[in-house]
């Protein structure tokens, strides 16, 4: 951008301009707006948990990147620990809630918020904007792919789903939408699946490894496994490898997420892409629309796509 305040050697500048011209880059001067609205990004996952299962990390990256692009610089990251954190809402005007969190709508701090956008959870789409992944679509894509490959005995390795009831610091456990979609599909297509169903507490490598070991120890494996999330699949790979079970030959696998590491597994893992990063960006765009005057709540569901 020919910014004279940047300190770079002339040789470096020359190389950059030459490469930019070669790659046909366009320079568009743009002044970022600075917005006065105080925005909170609510999340409840530690950095360690986000690395174990980066789904919510990708969402948060999308949120923060889009906020910055739109000139929202007065942003507060608000980690959630329990009901005592309600008072932290006093410092913001609007919040983007990442993950499954249930709020007490009568709470004075929550009621005073101008806008609330939920990401990955439909708290109440009659009142609040929300952005969701279509996990049912993702499971259908994965199962269609495996049945077209001739698989009839298909197992599932996944986790329970948990909703953080922010009002009383407890978690509500329920069947995850991926497992629900898997069982409905298997019943509809009359597949053999019940002996090969393994459900843990988190979508992490460690849990995937533990559940795969249980499957191996059972002495009966299906022709293929659908894994609820890519991090779990990495743990499954390790367990099968240690047991001498050849993935792609002795057993087939497909997963959901499409995190970067999957293409470097051996063999590379077929997976269904969930648009986590775009979910975060979309949440900010919904907030922008609210600030522009939209009053009707919007529910956005982003599609999945198969990555073979």
N, C-alpha and C positions, 0 to 999 in steps of 0.2 A: 504493500500500500504506500510505499515511499514515505514511511513514517520517519522523520528526521530525529525523533527522540530515541529510536532504537540504535543501540551501539553495536555495529557489526563491521568487520573488515570489508574493504572494497572487493577483495577477491571472493569472499563468501557471498556478498550481495550479487556479484556478477554471475556466480554459479547458480544461485537460486533463480535469478531472472531467466537465465538460459534454459534451465530445466522447466520452469513454469511455462515458458513460451513453447517449448517442445511438447509438453503435455497439454497444451491449449487451455491453460487455466484462465479463468476470467476474474478480474479484480472488481469487486463491487464495494465501494466505500459505503459504510453504514454506521450511523450513530445509534447507539443503544439508548433506549429510553430508561430512565430510572423511575421505578414505580414506588409509591409511598405505602401501598398496602402491606400490612404485616401478615406474612403467610407462614403457617406451621406445617412441617412434614412429619406426620405421626407414624412411628414404626416401633416394633417391639423385638427386633432381632439384633443380637450382638454381632460385632464384626466377625467373630469366630463362627457363629451360626450362619451368617451370610456366605462365608467362604465354603462351608460344608454343603450348603444348598443355595447357589447363587441366584435363584429365581427372583427373590425379593431385592437382591443387590442390583440386578439388571433393571428392575422397575424403578428403584430409587435413583439410579444413574440417569434414567430417562426423564424422571421428574426434575432433578436438579439441572440437567443440561438444558431442558426446555425453559425452565424458569429463568435461567441466565440469558438465554437467547431473547426472551421477551422483556428483559430489563427488570425483572424482579430480583432486587439485590438484598432486600430486607427479609431474608428467609431464616426461620429458626428450625433446626432439626430437633424434634421432641421425642426422645426415646420414652417408651411407655413401660412402666413397672407395675402400676396398680392404681386403684381409685384415688389415691392421694395426688396423682398427677393431673386430675381434673383442673386444679387451680392454675396449672401451666397454660391452659387455654386462654387465660386472661391476657396473655402477652401477644396474642395474634388475633387477626380479624377473620381469617379463613384458614381451613386446614385441608390437606390432602392426606387421607388415611391409607397407608399401605398395609395390606394384610387383613385378616378376618378379625375385626374388632366390633363388639357390640356396645353401644353407648346408652346411658340413661338420658333420654331426650329431655326430661324435666330438669336435669342439672342446670343450674343457673349459668355456669361457664359455657356449657355446650349450647344452650339456648341463645346466648349472645353472639354466637358466631354468625357472620354474614353468609358464608358459603362453606359447604362440606362436600368433598368429593371422595368417594370410596374407590379403591383400586384392589381388584381381586376379591371383592366381597359385595354382595347385593344386600346391604343393610335394610333398605326400604326404597326401591326404585320409584315408588309413588311420591316420595318426598325429596330424595337426594340423587344426585348424579352418581353413576358408577361405571367403571370400566372392567370388563371381565374377559377371561380367556374361554374359548369354547372347548372345554376338555372332552365333552361328549363327542364332538366332531373329531378331535384328536384321536380318541380311542377307536372310533369307527374307521378312520383312515388306517390306523395301525392294524386293526383286526382284518379289514378288507385285504390289506397287503399280504398278511400271513395266510389267510384262507385261500387267496388266489395262488399262493405258493404250495398249496396242497396240505396245509397243516389242519388237523382236526382235534388234536389233543393240545390245548393251549393253557398254560398256567399264568398266574398274575402275581407279581411281587410289588407290594405297595405299602401305604401307610394309612392310618386313621387320619381324619381331618379334625382340626380343633379350631373352635371359635373362642377368642379371648373376650370374656364378658368383662368389659372394662369397669363396670359398675361395682362389682364385688370381688374383683381379683381372682376369678376362677376360669377354668377352661371347660368348654362344653365339647365332648367328643361325639363325633358322628361319622357315618360312612363317607369316605371321600367320593367325589363325583366321578373320578376315574374308575374306581372299583365298581361303582354302581352301573356305569355305562358298560364296563367290561362284562359284568354278570348278565345284564339285559341282552347284550349282543350274543353272548355264548348260549343263553337259553333260546333265543330266537333262531339261531343257526344250528341248534342241537349239537353243540360242541361238548366234548368232555373237558371239564375244567375244575370241578369241585375238589378232587384230590390234590390239586396243584395250586391251591390258593394260600398265599403267605402274606400276612399283614403285620406290620410293625408300628413303631411309634413316631418315626420321622423319615423323611425322604433323603437320607444321608448315605454315604459310602459304607459306614460302619453297620448300619441297619441292613443295607442290601447284602453285605457280606454275611452277616449273621443269618438272615432268612435263606440265603442260597445254601449255606451249610446245612440248615434244617431240611431243605429240599433234597439235598444229596444224601443225607443220613436216612431219609425216609425209604430209600431204595427204589423209588419210582419217580421218574422224571417225565414230563410231557415232551412233545415234539418241539415245542417252542414256549418262550416266556414273553409276556408283555411286562415291561418294568415301568412303574409309575413315574419315575423321574431319572434323568441321566446320572446324577450323583449315585443313586442306588445301583444303577447298572454297572458302574465302575467297581463297586464292591462285589457284585455278582460275578463279574469277569474274573476277579482275583480268586474267589472261592472255586469257580469251575476250573480255572487254570491249575490251582493247587491240587485239585482232585483228578487232573488228567482228562477232563472233559473238554473236548474241542468245540468251541463256539463256531457256528457256521457249518459244522460237520456232524457232530454228535447231537447238538441242540442249536436251535435258532433263537435269536433275540431281537427285540425291537423295543425302543424306549420313547419317552416323551420329554421334550425340552429343547434339544439341539444346542447345548452349551458347547463352547469351543473345543473342549478336550475330546469329544466323542470321535472326531475324525482321526485322532491319533491313536486310538485303541487298535489292538490287533486281534481280529480283523476290525476295520472301522465299523462303528455302530450305526445301523439304520435307526433313525429317530424321527419324531414328529415335532416340527418347530412350533413353539409357543412364542408369540410376539411380546415378550416381557418388557423389553426396552421401549417399544412403541406404546405399550400400555401406559407407562409413566408419562410419556410425552402427550398422549391423548388426554390424560387426566388434567394436565396443565391447560391444554386447549379448551377443555370443558370449563375450567375456572375462568379463562379469558372470556368465554362466551357469557358466563354468568355476570361478569363485571360489565359486559357490554349491554346487559339488560335482559337476557333470556331468563324467564321465570319457570318455564315448563321443564320438569326433570327429564334427563336423558340417560338411557341405558345403552352403553356401547359394548358390543361383543366382537372381539377380534378373532378372525379365523385362524385355523392351524394349517400347516402345509407339511407334506411328507418329504423327508430328506433321505434318500437311499444311499 
